[in-house]
Amino acid sequence: MKIQKFITLFLLLTTFAFTAKGQFGGGGGTSSSDPYEISTSAHLDAIRGSYLASGVYFKLMNDIDLEDYLSSGNPGYNGGAGWLPIGDNTTQFHGNFDGNGKKITGLWINRTTSRIGLFGATNNATIENLGVELATSGIVGNGRVGGLIGDKAGGNTNNCYIIGDCNGGTGLWTGGLVGQKQSGNINDCYFAGIISGGNLTGGLVGSNDAGNINNSYAAATVTGNNTVGGLREQMQETSVIVMPLDL
């Protein structure tokens, strides 16, 4: 009986390992030295379900162009809604994503829901060393809209940039990098493009409820209904902004 249980457990673990390796380009995902390797659009789109948990690591191995993957007839088209954000209100991304100095291009989203971005919602996640260049149609959502993260709670966002246009509709919290930043830090990041939204709209973040923003900037045209800012709109006094000296 014990042998049967051992064999069953072994088969389950082996099946999971092979499934993960099939979904990603390699790696075990257990540490920064052995991350899941992201080499294709399909690999990027596989960061869902159990892979959203804390302690899971990903690394971008090369530039990824999403243009074909998000086109009509392909998996990311989603009936014209485009990219499905990674993480949502109930299942946030808690892991670690290292862009490895690479970039993602051709990202577009056209949805009427909130928590919209490459990552819809994150919780104590680390996202770093990543560039995202949006498609011409940009990102469209309705509240908590950001090029990188729609809704950020905790964690660090380091050395990332977004280029393109973000439209948050009439909803709250639209920013070029992050829509609503509940907490956590942003370091060495920037946004360049056009931002439009309802209330609480900013070039880099829609709001900064807690945490710091350091050495970051926005080169943006920003429009909104009320409480609109060039870098961020709402910010608590404990936060710190350090602008690059060469701007």
N, C-alpha and C positions, 0 to 999 in steps of 0.2 A: 504494500500500500504506500509506504514512504517513497519507494522507488518511482511509483506511478506519479505521485505528487511532484517529485523532483523533476521528472521528465516533462510534466505539464508546465511547470514553472519555467523550465529551460526553454521550451518551445515558445512560450509567450514572450519571454525576454528576447529570444532570437528573432521572432516575428516583428517585434517592435523595433529592434535595431535595424533590420533590413528595410522596414517601412520608412524609418527616418532617413536612412541612407538613400532610399529611392526618391524621397521628397526633396532632399538637399544634395549638394554636390559632394559632400563628404563631411568628416568630423563627427565628434560625439556630442557637442553642444553643452558639455559639462563645465567648461572653464574658458578663460580668454585664450589659453594656449591650445585648446582643442574645441573650437567653436563649430557650429554647423556652418558649412560654406555655402554662400549664396552666389550663384554664378549666372542664373537665368531669371526671367520674369516669373516662371512657374515656381522656382525656389522661393522667390520673394513672396509670392502669393500663398505659399504653404505655411507661412508663420501665423498659424491660427490654432484654435483648440488648446490642446495640452502644451503647445509650444509658447503660449503666452505667459507661462509661469515664471516666477522669480528663479534666479539661478540658471537660466537657460541663456546661452551665448550664441550670437550670430556674427558672421563677418562677411562683408561684401568683397568678393574676390576680383571683380572687374566692373567696369561701367556697364549699366543695364539700360537699354532703350525699350521703353514700354509701348512704343507706338503700335507695333503689330499686335502685341498681346491684348491691347485695349481696343482694337479695331473691330468692326462688325464681323460676326461669325467666329470670333476667337474668345477664349475663356474669360478674359477680363472685361469684355464689353458690357455684360450684365444688362442687356436690354436697353442700352443707351445711357445707363447710369455711370458707366466707367468704373474706375478702381473702387473696390470695396475696402474701406479703411481697416487697418489692422487694429483690433481692439474696439470695444464699445463700452457703453455705460455699465454693463453687467460683467463683462469679461475684458478688463483692461490688459494692456501689454505691460508686464512686470519685468521683462528680461533686459538683456544687454545687446545692443546693436552697434557694431563697429563698422562704419562705412569705409574704413581703411583708405581714406583719401580719394575714394572713387565717387562717381555720381550716378544718379538715376535721372533719365530724361524722358520726356513724352508723357508725364503723368497728367491725367485729367480726371475730374470727378464732376458729375452733374446730378446732384441729389437734392431732395427737399427736406432731408432729415438733418439733425445736429450731430456734433462730434465728427467733423469731416476734416481729413488731411491724409497724408501718407499713413500716419498712425491716428486712428480716431480718438482713442483715449489711452493714456499711460498712467501707471501708478508705481512710483519709485523705480522707474526704468532709467537706464543710461543709454542715450543715443548720441553718438559722436562721430566726428571725422567724415561727415556726409554732405554731399551737395545734391540738391534736387532742382532740376530745371523743368518747369511745367510746360505742357503743350500750350498752343496758342489759345485754346478754349479755357485754359486755367482750371481753377477749382471753384465749384459752386455748391453751396449748402445753405442751411437755415439755422444759424447760431452755432457757437463754438467751432468756428472754422479757422484753420491755420494751414499753411503749406506743409509743415512738418507734422504738427500735432494739433488736433482739435481741442482736446481737454487734457491738460497736464497737471498731475498731482504728485509732487515730490520728485526726487531723482534729479540727475544732471543732464543737461543738453549742452554738449561741448563742440566747438569748432564745426558748426553746420551752417549751410546757407540755402536760401530758397530764391529762385528767380522766376518771376511770372506774375499772374494776376489771381487774386482771391476775392470771391464775392460771398458774403455771409447773409445775403438776403435782408430780411427785416429783423432777423434774430439778434440776440445779444452776443457779444464777444467774437470779434473777427480780427485776426492779426496775420501778418505775412508769414511769421514763423510759427507762432502758437496763438490759438484763439483765446481760451481761458487758461491762465497759469495760476492754479490754486496755490501751489507751493513748489519748492525746488528751485534750482539755479539754472541760469543760462549764461554760458561763458563763450566769448570769442565767436559770436554768430552774427549773421546779417541777412537782411531781406532787401531785394531790389525789384520793384514792380509797382502794380496798382492794387489798392485795397479799397473795397466798398462794403458797407454793412449798415446795420441799424445802430442801436446804442452800443457804447463801449467798443469802439473801433480804433485800432492803432497800427502803425506801420510795421512794428516788430511783434507786439503782443496786444491782444484786445484788453486784457487786464492782468495786473500782477498783484494778486491778493497777498502773497507772502513769498519770501525768498529773494535772491539777488539776481540782477542782470549786470554782467561785467564785460567791459570791452566789446560791446555789441552796438550795432547801428542799423538804421533803415534808410534806404534811399528810395522813398516811396511817395506816390500821390495817394492821399487818403481822403475818402469821403464817407460821411455817415449822417445819421439823423440827429444825434446828440452825443455829448461827451466823446469827442474825437480828438486823437493826438497823433503827432507825427511819428513818435517812437513807440509810445504805449499810451493807453488812456488812463486807466485807473491803477494807482500804485500806492501801497502803504508806505509810511515814512521810514520803515526799517529797511527798505530796499535801497540798493546802490546802483547807480549808473556811471560807468566809466567809458567815455567816448574815445575812440582812437584819435591820437594827436594829429594825424595827417589828414583829417577830414575838414 
